[in-house]
Amino acid sequence: MAPKNRRTNKAVASTVDPMEHFMQTVTVDTCIACKQPCSRGMAYVEKMKRPGAIGYGVPCILTKGKPGRMQRRRRRS
């Protein structure tokens, strides 16, 4: 009897930044005024220059927080 083909659960490399959840979403005004322009922000600025473009913001790498900080509970005094 031939062995059955079983699907293996392989981890797929994600193109999304794992810290994106902890970044603040900024608008095009912030990207234009940024002192350290990034490729994601500049691509967003170019997209928003087109007439009729609708933007919802882009996660900013400079506003990246720490995952543990968001999950801490407030202590009662």
C-alpha positions as CSV (number, residue, x, y, z in Angstrom):
1,M,0.0,0.0,0.0
2,A,1.4,3.4,-1.0
3,P,1.7,6.1,1.7
4,K,-0.9,8.8,1.7
5,N,0.0,12.4,0.8
6,R,-0.4,14.4,4.0
7,R,-0.3,18.1,4.1
8,T,2.4,19.5,6.2
9,N,1.9,22.7,8.2
10,K,4.7,24.8,7.1
11,A,5.1,28.4,8.4
12,V,4.6,30.8,5.5
13,A,6.9,33.9,5.5
14,S,4.7,36.9,6.0
15,T,5.3,40.1,4.1
16,V,3.6,42.1,6.9
17,D,5.8,43.5,9.6
18,P,5.1,41.5,12.9
19,M,5.2,44.8,14.8
20,E,2.6,46.5,12.6
21,H,-0.1,45.9,15.2
22,F,1.9,48.1,17.6
23,M,2.6,50.9,15.2
24,Q,0.5,54.1,15.1
25,T,-1.3,54.8,11.8
26,V,-0.3,58.2,10.4
27,T,-1.7,60.2,7.5
28,V,0.0,61.7,4.5
29,D,0.6,65.0,6.2
30,T,2.8,63.3,8.8
31,C,4.7,61.3,6.1
32,I,5.4,64.5,4.1
33,A,6.8,66.3,7.3
34,C,8.8,63.3,8.5
35,K,12.5,63.9,9.1
36,Q,13.3,60.2,8.4
37,P,11.2,59.2,5.3
38,C,10.8,55.5,4.8
39,S,9.9,53.6,1.7
40,R,6.4,52.7,2.9
41,G,5.6,56.3,3.7
42,M,6.9,57.6,0.5
43,A,4.9,55.1,-1.5
44,Y,1.8,56.2,0.4
45,V,2.6,59.9,-0.4
46,E,2.9,59.0,-4.1
47,K,-0.4,57.1,-4.0
48,M,-2.2,60.0,-2.3
49,K,-0.9,62.5,-4.9
50,R,-3.2,61.0,-7.5
51,P,-6.6,62.8,-8.0
52,G,-9.4,61.1,-6.2
53,A,-7.2,58.9,-4.0
54,I,-8.7,57.7,-0.8
55,G,-6.2,56.9,2.0
56,Y,-6.7,55.4,5.4
57,G,-3.2,56.0,6.7
58,V,-0.1,53.9,6.9
59,P,1.6,52.2,9.9
60,C,4.7,54.3,10.9
61,I,7.9,52.5,11.8
62,L,9.0,55.4,13.9
63,T,6.0,55.1,16.3
64,K,6.7,51.4,17.0
65,G,5.9,50.5,20.6
66,K,6.7,47.4,22.7
67,P,4.2,44.5,22.7
68,G,4.5,44.0,26.5
69,R,3.7,47.6,27.3
70,M,0.3,47.4,25.6
71,Q,-0.7,44.3,27.5
72,R,0.2,45.5,31.0
73,R,-2.7,45.9,33.3
74,R,-3.2,49.1,35.3
75,R,-2.3,48.7,39.0
76,R,-4.8,49.9,41.6
77,S,-3.3,51.9,44.3
